[in-house]
Amino acid sequence: MKRAEKMLDECKEILKQRGEQYGDAKVLYKRTASAWTAYLGLELDSEHVCTMMSLMKLARLDQGIDPDVRRDTYIDMINYIALAEGLEEDGT
């Protein structure tokens, strides 16, 4: 379980870094949901965006990517799901 705990610690650090790099997740994913809603003609919210980004990462795993990229993909997926949960809780 040490490896899983280490990965979760990395997830937290990367989530923090991305917040500093890209700004408030609520704002970012709300804007993305608005853009995707306009493009697709479907009503999407921030949680949908995070879930769909996680699904995109999942699809990449089928591409036979190298182990380092695979680990990064897992970290990204975990963080998107965590954001989806947090944004759902916030009602965004």
C-alpha positions as CSV (number, residue, x, y, z in Angstrom):
1,M,0.0,0.0,0.0
2,K,3.0,2.3,0.3
3,R,3.0,2.8,-3.5
4,A,-0.7,3.7,-3.5
5,E,-0.2,6.2,-0.6
6,K,2.8,7.7,-2.5
7,M,0.6,8.1,-5.6
8,L,-2.1,9.8,-3.6
9,D,0.5,12.2,-2.1
10,E,1.7,13.0,-5.6
11,C,-1.9,13.6,-6.7
12,K,-2.4,16.2,-3.9
13,E,0.8,17.9,-4.9
14,I,0.0,18.0,-8.6
15,L,-3.6,19.2,-7.8
16,K,-2.1,22.1,-5.9
17,Q,0.4,22.9,-8.7
18,R,-2.3,22.9,-11.3
19,G,-4.4,25.2,-9.2
20,E,-1.5,27.6,-9.0
21,Q,-0.8,27.2,-12.8
22,Y,-4.4,27.3,-14.1
23,G,-6.4,29.1,-11.4
24,D,-9.6,28.2,-9.6
25,A,-11.0,24.9,-10.8
26,K,-14.6,26.1,-10.3
27,V,-14.0,28.9,-12.8
28,L,-12.1,26.8,-15.3
29,Y,-14.5,23.9,-15.4
30,K,-17.6,26.1,-15.4
31,R,-16.1,28.0,-18.5
32,T,-15.3,24.7,-20.1
33,A,-18.8,23.4,-19.4
34,S,-20.3,26.5,-21.0
35,A,-18.1,26.1,-24.1
36,W,-18.9,22.4,-24.5
37,T,-22.6,23.1,-23.9
38,A,-22.6,25.6,-26.8
39,Y,-20.6,23.3,-29.1
40,L,-22.6,20.1,-28.4
41,G,-26.0,21.6,-27.8
42,L,-26.2,19.5,-24.6
43,E,-26.4,21.0,-21.1
44,L,-23.2,20.1,-19.3
45,D,-21.8,21.2,-15.9
46,S,-18.4,21.2,-14.3
47,E,-18.8,17.7,-13.0
48,H,-19.5,16.4,-16.5
49,V,-16.3,18.1,-17.7
50,C,-14.2,16.4,-15.1
51,T,-15.8,13.1,-15.7
52,M,-15.3,13.4,-19.5
53,M,-11.6,14.4,-19.0
54,S,-11.1,11.3,-16.8
55,L,-12.7,9.2,-19.5
56,M,-10.3,10.7,-22.1
57,K,-7.4,9.7,-19.9
58,L,-8.8,6.2,-19.5
59,A,-9.0,5.9,-23.3
60,R,-5.3,6.8,-23.5
61,L,-4.4,3.8,-21.3
62,D,-5.4,1.6,-24.3
63,Q,-2.7,3.2,-26.4
64,G,0.2,1.1,-25.0
65,I,1.9,4.1,-23.3
66,D,5.1,3.8,-21.5
67,P,5.1,3.2,-17.7
68,D,6.0,6.8,-16.7
69,V,3.2,8.3,-18.9
70,R,0.9,5.6,-17.6
71,R,1.5,6.7,-14.0
72,D,0.9,10.4,-14.9
73,T,-2.3,9.3,-16.6
74,Y,-3.5,7.5,-13.5
75,I,-2.6,10.6,-11.4
76,D,-4.6,12.9,-13.8
77,M,-7.6,10.5,-13.7
78,I,-7.6,10.5,-9.9
79,N,-7.4,14.2,-9.8
80,Y,-10.2,14.7,-12.3
81,I,-12.5,12.4,-10.3
82,A,-11.6,14.2,-7.1
83,L,-12.4,17.5,-8.7
84,A,-15.7,16.1,-10.0
85,E,-16.6,15.1,-6.4
86,G,-15.6,18.5,-5.1
87,L,-17.4,20.5,-7.7
88,E,-20.5,18.4,-7.3
89,E,-20.4,19.2,-3.6
90,D,-20.1,22.9,-4.4
91,G,-23.0,22.7,-6.8
92,T,-21.0,24.0,-9.8
